[in-house]
Each structure stands twice: as structure tokens, then as C-alpha cells.
Amino acid sequence: MADPRDEADRDGSKEFKEIKSGPERAEEELKDLGGLPGDNPFSEVVEDLRDEGESWRDVFDKIDAVYSVVDKVTYEATLEMSPEWEVEYDEFPHDNTGTTETTKVIADTREEAEAEIGQDRNREVVSVEQIGVAKYS
């Protein structure tokens, strides 16, 4: 069976790409990507940090720290908040069994929470208590 490597590879004469340092490869990659986006105000900040001698890792860590905060704030800004109510009701008030159930309801007002449970004609609301605030998207 013939050796699958070619003759140049066997005798060590095959040419390989030049081994470059990480920063050199990063600069080539940046060039290949067309540089930083010119229409993004953060590009100037990155360029300034690099001019001050910051490594790409340092720049990334600084951006990541800001990104983490912006990401959390953005998520929070998309959430709606409404009161959360615990509603106790009697499922069968006409049976006089005294059996009550409890459920949680998200509604803007006590009356809306009560109405949501009381919509079923068989249910009689016993109590409504706000137990917190619910966040939802």
C-alpha cells in the first residue's frame, strides 16, 4: 500500500504558513473583516483603547463588562409589571361544604382579580390579597 503523504511531505520540504503571534493574527483578521464599523460610536472607543496600548483581551473584557449591564437593563426594560393576587374561593358555594381553593391571579386591581375568578357562576370569592408584583413580557 502506498504512503498517502506526498513526496514533499515525507522529506520535510513541504511549506507551511508562517507562524504568527496572536496580535499579528488579530490585526490580519481585523483587516480581513474590513476594520471596525465606521458608523458605530463604540469603534472610536476601541481604537482609543488600542492606541493606549490595551490588548484585544483587555478591550474585550471592558466591552463585556458594559455589555453585561446593558443586557440586563435592556431585559428589565422589556418587562411589564402587574400586581399578583392570591384569591381564595369556594368552588361550590351552594353545596355548603365549606371547601375553598386558592389560586394566584395577575390583574391590575383587586376587583379585576376577583372578577377573573368569579366569572364562573359556581365560584364565590372568599378573599383577595395582593401577594406581590409579577414581571412578564
Backbone as numpy.savetxt, mean C-alpha at the origin, in Angstrom:
# Nx Ny Nz CAx CAy CAz Cx Cy Cz
31.51 -38.44 -27.87 30.66 -37.27 -27.87 31.55 -36.04 -27.87
31.22 -35.07 -28.69 32.05 -33.86 -28.81 31.78 -32.92 -27.64
32.81 -32.22 -27.26 32.69 -31.22 -26.19 31.80 -30.08 -26.69
30.73 -29.70 -25.96 29.82 -28.66 -26.44 30.44 -27.27 -26.47
31.56 -27.08 -25.75 32.20 -25.76 -25.78 32.98 -25.61 -27.07
33.05 -24.38 -27.56 33.82 -24.18 -28.78 35.32 -24.14 -28.48
36.12 -24.19 -29.52 37.58 -24.25 -29.39 38.14 -23.06 -28.64
37.62 -21.85 -28.90 38.15 -20.65 -28.25 37.90 -20.69 -26.75
36.78 -21.23 -26.35 36.44 -21.30 -24.92 37.36 -22.28 -24.20
37.70 -23.41 -24.84 38.53 -24.42 -24.21 39.95 -23.95 -23.95
40.46 -23.15 -24.82 41.85 -22.71 -24.61 41.94 -21.38 -23.88
40.82 -20.85 -23.40 40.84 -19.64 -22.59 40.91 -18.35 -23.37
40.73 -18.42 -24.68 40.88 -17.20 -25.48 39.55 -16.50 -25.78
38.46 -17.00 -25.26 37.16 -16.37 -25.52 37.11 -15.03 -24.79
36.57 -14.03 -25.44 36.50 -12.70 -24.83 35.21 -12.51 -24.06
35.34 -11.89 -22.90 34.18 -11.59 -22.07 34.09 -10.10 -21.88
32.90 -9.65 -21.49 32.73 -8.23 -21.20 33.69 -7.80 -20.09
34.09 -6.57 -20.19 34.96 -6.01 -19.15 34.19 -5.95 -17.83
34.82 -6.31 -16.76 34.18 -6.25 -15.45 34.26 -4.80 -14.97
33.10 -4.24 -14.71 33.03 -2.84 -14.27 32.51 -2.78 -12.85
32.83 -1.71 -12.17 32.36 -1.52 -10.80 30.87 -1.20 -10.81
30.26 -1.35 -9.64 28.84 -1.03 -9.51 28.52 0.39 -9.93
29.26 1.38 -9.44 28.96 2.76 -9.87 29.10 2.97 -11.37
30.08 2.30 -12.00 30.22 2.43 -13.45 29.01 1.83 -14.17
28.59 0.65 -13.70 27.41 0.02 -14.30 26.16 0.86 -14.09
26.07 1.48 -12.91 24.91 2.34 -12.62 24.86 3.53 -13.57
26.01 4.13 -13.82 26.04 5.28 -14.74 25.68 4.85 -16.16
26.14 3.67 -16.58 25.77 3.16 -17.90 24.27 2.90 -17.98
23.72 2.32 -16.93 22.29 2.04 -16.89 21.49 3.34 -16.96
21.93 4.34 -16.21 21.26 5.64 -16.23 21.28 6.23 -17.63
22.41 6.11 -18.29 22.54 6.61 -19.66 21.62 5.83 -20.60
21.61 4.49 -20.46 20.76 3.66 -21.30 19.28 3.98 -21.11
18.90 4.37 -19.90 17.51 4.72 -19.61 17.15 6.13 -20.05
18.12 6.86 -20.54 17.86 8.22 -21.00 17.97 9.26 -19.90
18.57 8.90 -18.78 18.75 9.84 -17.68 17.51 9.92 -16.80
17.58 10.79 -15.85 16.44 11.01 -14.96 15.36 11.79 -15.70
14.10 11.59 -15.36 13.02 12.31 -16.04 13.17 13.83 -15.85
13.19 14.54 -16.95 13.39 15.98 -16.89 12.18 16.74 -16.35
11.00 16.15 -16.45 9.78 16.84 -16.02 9.40 16.50 -14.58
10.30 15.87 -13.85 10.02 15.49 -12.47 10.88 16.33 -11.53
10.27 17.08 -10.62 11.07 17.95 -9.75 12.02 17.18 -8.82
11.75 15.91 -8.60 12.63 15.13 -7.73 13.93 14.74 -8.43
13.94 14.80 -9.76 15.18 14.51 -10.49 16.29 15.48 -10.09
15.93 16.74 -9.92 16.93 17.75 -9.52 17.49 17.43 -8.14
16.65 16.97 -7.24 17.11 16.60 -5.90 18.10 15.45 -5.99
17.78 14.45 -6.80 18.68 13.31 -6.98 20.01 13.78 -7.56
19.95 14.63 -8.57 21.19 15.14 -9.17 22.01 15.92 -8.14
21.35 16.73 -7.33 22.07 17.49 -6.30 22.74 16.56 -5.28
22.03 15.53 -4.86 22.60 14.57 -3.91 23.80 13.85 -4.52
23.68 13.48 -5.77 24.80 12.82 -6.45 25.99 13.77 -6.58
25.71 15.05 -6.89 26.78 16.05 -7.00 27.48 16.25 -5.66
26.73 16.04 -4.56 27.31 16.18 -3.22 28.08 14.94 -2.80
28.11 13.94 -3.67 28.89 12.74 -3.38 28.10 11.58 -2.80
26.79 11.71 -2.72 25.97 10.61 -2.20 25.99 9.44 -3.18
26.07 8.23 -2.65 26.02 7.03 -3.49 24.58 6.82 -3.95
24.41 5.95 -4.95 23.05 5.63 -5.39 22.27 4.98 -4.26
22.95 4.18 -3.45 22.28 3.53 -2.30 21.79 4.58 -1.30
22.64 5.59 -1.03 22.24 6.66 -0.12 21.04 7.44 -0.67
21.08 7.71 -1.96 19.97 8.43 -2.60 18.70 7.59 -2.49
18.82 6.30 -2.79 17.66 5.41 -2.70 17.10 5.39 -1.29
17.96 5.27 -0.29 17.50 5.22 1.10 16.75 6.49 1.49
17.24 7.63 1.03 16.56 8.91 1.32 15.20 8.97 0.62
15.16 8.55 -0.63 13.90 8.54 -1.37 12.92 7.55 -0.73
13.42 6.39 -0.35 12.57 5.37 0.24 11.95 5.84 1.56
12.72 6.57 2.35 12.20 7.08 3.63 11.03 8.04 3.38
11.19 8.90 2.38 10.12 9.84 2.04 8.94 9.09 1.41
9.25 8.14 0.52 8.20 7.37 -0.14 7.32 6.66 0.88
7.93 6.07 1.88 7.17 5.34 2.90 6.13 6.24 3.57
6.54 7.45 3.89 5.62 8.40 4.53 4.53 8.83 3.54
4.92 9.19 2.32 3.95 9.63 1.31 2.96 8.50 1.00
3.45 7.27 0.93 2.59 6.13 0.66 1.53 5.97 1.75
1.94 6.06 3.00 0.99 5.90 4.12 -0.01 7.05 4.15
0.46 8.26 3.91 -0.42 9.43 3.93 -1.42 9.35 2.76
-0.95 8.92 1.61 -1.83 8.79 0.45 -2.92 7.77 0.72
-2.55 6.63 1.31 -3.53 5.61 1.65 -4.56 6.17 2.62
-4.09 6.85 3.64 -5.00 7.41 4.65 -5.96 8.42 4.01
-5.46 9.19 3.06 -6.30 10.21 2.41 -7.41 9.59 1.56
-7.25 8.33 1.15 -8.26 7.69 0.32 -9.36 7.02 1.14
-9.17 6.92 2.43 -10.15 6.23 3.28 -11.28 7.16 3.71
-12.45 6.58 3.80 -13.60 7.28 4.37 -13.75 6.83 5.81
-14.34 7.65 6.64 -14.58 7.29 8.03 -16.04 7.52 8.37
-16.60 6.59 9.11 -17.98 6.70 9.58 -18.08 6.08 10.96
-19.04 6.53 11.73 -19.25 5.91 13.03 -19.63 4.43 12.88
-19.16 3.63 13.85 -19.53 2.22 13.89 -20.40 2.02 15.13
-21.50 1.34 14.95 -22.49 1.16 16.01 -22.66 -0.31 16.34
-22.92 -0.58 17.60 -23.33 -1.92 18.01 -24.83 -1.84 18.27
-25.56 -2.66 17.55 -27.01 -2.64 17.65 -27.47 -3.97 18.24
-28.19 -3.87 19.34 -28.79 -5.06 19.95 -30.26 -5.06 19.54
-30.74 -6.22 19.11 -32.13 -6.28 18.66 -32.73 -7.64 19.02
-34.02 -7.63 19.09 -34.79 -8.85 19.35 -35.29 -9.33 17.99
-34.87 -10.53 17.61 -35.22 -11.07 16.29 -36.71 -11.39 16.19
-37.28 -11.85 17.27 -38.69 -12.24 17.26 -39.42 -11.58 18.45
-39.67 -10.29 18.41 -40.23 -9.59 19.57 -41.63 -10.07 19.94
-42.38 -10.59 19.00 -43.75 -11.00 19.28 -43.83 -12.37 19.94
-42.71 -13.09 20.00 -42.70 -14.42 20.63 -42.42 -14.34 22.13
-42.03 -13.17 22.60 -41.70 -12.95 24.01 -40.65 -13.92 24.55
-39.70 -14.27 23.69 -38.64 -15.19 24.14 -37.51 -14.45 24.83
-37.42 -13.16 24.59 -36.36 -12.37 25.21 -34.98 -12.63 24.63
-34.94 -13.29 23.48 -33.65 -13.59 22.84 -33.22 -12.40 22.01
-32.05 -11.89 22.31 -31.54 -10.75 21.54 -30.27 -11.14 20.81
-30.03 -10.45 19.73 -28.82 -10.60 18.91 -28.12 -9.25 18.90
-26.82 -9.29 18.63 -26.04 -8.05 18.53 -25.27 -8.07 17.22
-25.25 -6.94 16.55 -24.49 -6.83 15.31 -23.85 -5.44 15.23
-22.87 -5.32 14.37 -22.21 -4.03 14.16 -22.70 -3.44 12.85
-22.90 -2.13 12.87 -23.41 -1.42 11.71 -22.58 -0.16 11.51
-22.26 0.14 10.26 -21.59 1.41 9.94 -22.66 2.33 9.37
-22.86 3.46 10.04 -23.87 4.43 9.62 -23.48 5.79 10.15
-23.95 6.83 9.49 -23.59 8.19 9.90 -24.25 8.61 11.21
-25.46 8.11 11.45 -26.17 8.52 12.66 -26.75 7.31 13.38
-27.10 7.52 14.64 -27.73 6.47 15.45 -29.04 6.03 14.78
-29.79 6.99 14.28 -31.07 6.69 13.66 -30.89 5.81 12.41
-29.84 6.09 11.62 -29.58 5.29 10.42 -29.18 3.86 10.81
-28.38 3.73 11.87 -27.98 2.40 12.34 -29.20 1.62 12.81
-30.05 2.28 13.56 -31.28 1.63 14.05 -32.18 1.25 12.88
-32.31 2.14 11.91 -33.18 1.87 10.76 -32.66 0.69 9.94
-31.36 0.56 9.84 -30.80 -0.55 9.06 -31.18 -1.90 9.66
-31.18 -2.00 10.95 -31.56 -3.26 11.61 -33.07 -3.39 11.67
-33.75 -2.29 11.93 -35.20 -2.31 12.08 -35.96 -2.45 10.78
-35.26 -2.47 9.63 -35.95 -2.59 8.35 -36.74 -3.90 8.26
-36.21 -4.92 8.87 -36.91 -6.20 8.89 -38.05 -6.07 9.90
-39.27 -6.31 9.49 -40.43 -6.11 10.36 -40.41 -6.98 11.61
-39.69 -8.08 11.55 -39.66 -8.97 12.71 -38.68 -8.52 13.78
-37.85 -7.56 13.49 -36.83 -7.15 14.45 -37.25 -5.90 15.21
-36.93 -5.92 16.47 -37.17 -4.74 17.30 -35.84 -4.35 17.93
-35.40 -3.14 17.70 -34.10 -2.66 18.22 -34.25 -2.44 19.71
-33.30 -2.99 20.47 -33.28 -2.87 21.92 -32.36 -1.73 22.34
-31.16 -1.66 21.73 -30.22 -0.59 22.06 -29.27 -0.34 20.90
-28.75 0.89 20.86 -27.78 1.29 19.85 -26.70 2.08 20.57
-25.45 1.66 20.37 -24.34 2.34 21.03 -23.18 2.49 20.04
-22.64 3.71 19.96 -21.47 3.90 19.10 -20.27 3.26 19.79
-19.56 2.41 19.03 -18.42 1.70 19.62 -17.08 2.11 19.01
-17.13 3.00 18.03 -15.88 3.43 17.41 -16.12 4.11 16.09
-15.04 4.17 15.32 -15.08 4.77 13.98 -14.49 3.76 13.02
-15.18 3.52 11.92 -14.71 2.55 10.92 -14.08 3.30 9.76
-12.98 2.75 9.26 -12.34 3.28 8.05 -12.62 2.31 6.91
-12.94 2.85 5.76 -13.19 2.01 4.60 -12.87 2.81 3.36
-12.67 2.07 2.25 -12.35 2.75 1.00 -13.47 2.62 0.01
